[in-house]
Amino acid sequence: MAQSEQEILEGLAEIVNEETGLDTDQVELDKSFTDDLDIDSLSMMTIVVNAEEKFGVRIPDDEVKNLKTVRDAVNFISNAQG
């Protein structure tokens, strides 16, 4: 069953927290992974792998570069679950 945007956001925030130690409250839809959350490409790949497992989706490597904001990732996961 597809999850709501809020559920995906919360799950993604938990993954980001586990990888970076950032508070889950800091992971907001309009935040940029690199500019606002200071997540490097290595951490981003770990986040992507963990998100794939958590949400049961596949995020191709060539799509990862398009996931610039938290909203981009939430939308991608939501559509992939559809």
FENURGI-V580263 format. One record per backbone hydrogen bond with DSSP energy under -1.0 kcal/mol. NH is the residue of the N-H (numbers start at 1). CO is the residue of the C=O. E is the energy in kcal/mol with one decimal. If there is no record, write none. Layout:
NH	CO	E
NH	CO	E
This chain:
8	4	-2.4
9	5	-2.7
10	6	-2.5
11	7	-2.3
12	8	-2.9
13	9	-2.6
14	10	-1.9
15	11	-1.8
16	12	-2.7
17	13	-2.5
18	14	-2.4
19	15	-2.1
20	16	-2.9
21	17	-2.2
26	23	-1.9
27	24	-1.2
28	26	-1.3
31	28	-2.0
33	68	-2.5
37	32	-2.1
39	33	-2.5
44	40	-2.6
45	41	-2.0
46	42	-1.7
47	43	-2.6
48	44	-2.6
49	45	-2.5
50	46	-2.5
51	47	-2.5
52	48	-2.6
53	49	-1.9
54	50	-2.7
55	51	-2.8
56	52	-1.2
57	52	-1.1
63	60	-1.8
64	60	-1.1
66	63	-1.6
67	64	-1.6
68	66	-1.6
70	31	-2.4
71	29	-2.5
73	69	-1.7
74	70	-2.6
75	71	-3.0
76	72	-2.4
77	73	-2.6
78	74	-2.6
79	75	-2.6
80	76	-2.5
81	77	-1.8
82	78	-1.2
